[in-house]
Amino acid sequence: MNEERALEIMDILDKTHPDAHCELNHESPFQLLVATILSAQATDRSVNRVTERLFKKYRTPEDYLQMGQEELEQHIKEIGLYRNKAKNIIAMCHMLVNQYGGQVPGTREELMRLPGVGRKTANVVLSNAFGVPAIAVDTHVFRVSNRIGLVQADDVLKTEQQLQKLLPERCWSKTHHLLIFHGRRICMARKPKCNLCPLTGYCRYYQESVTRRKA
């Protein structure tokens, strides 16, 4: 895979998913940070359902600290791992208030110091809240980029690094959204809709599947 071929793939995906964007509803970096923490092992739809109610009443780290962990758990209990997520969000709010004046920091290193924030979450916030080019590798980005053959990686960090090396920085954030949209709508984990996919002429997975059927 080279840059020219990768950009052709991205152009096709852009035409296929012209509305690709962050599907976690938010109005501030802090809301996006909370929503992204909640989204681990949960669907964006379920998170948006919870945060629609949550964000109307609680808008700042100080609001969450006044609420406390037990009450937060009640607001988010329909989401998986809600107890641990509530614990991390409250601890994260303590750190934001005590070390950052209640503001979300704008660097990956500082974000990853916050409780409950890993590299993927940090990249989501950097890209969508601060406009910093980044590729957040979730399960969809990992699966689709490896299936197509954009990368050959056995973990999310290597996937991110290979995508960054392959594509110009200006494409990083858009690539993240395009691969997620494609993974959710066409290139599913168990039953990819190859008959609907515009990338069969590029896709390593599809070409290998065709070869196996002919053997």
Secondary structure, DSSP 8 states (H G I E B T S, - for coil): --HHHHHHHHHHHHHH-TT----S--SSHHHHHHHHHHTTTS-HHHHHHHHHHHHHH--SHHHHHHH-HHHHHHHHTTSTTHHHHHHHHHHHHHHHHHHHTT---SSHHHHTTSTT--HHHHHHHHHHHH--------HHHHHHHHHHTS---SSHHHHHHHHHHHS-GGGHHHHHHHHHHHHHHTS-SSS--GGG-TTTTT-HHHHHHHHHHH-
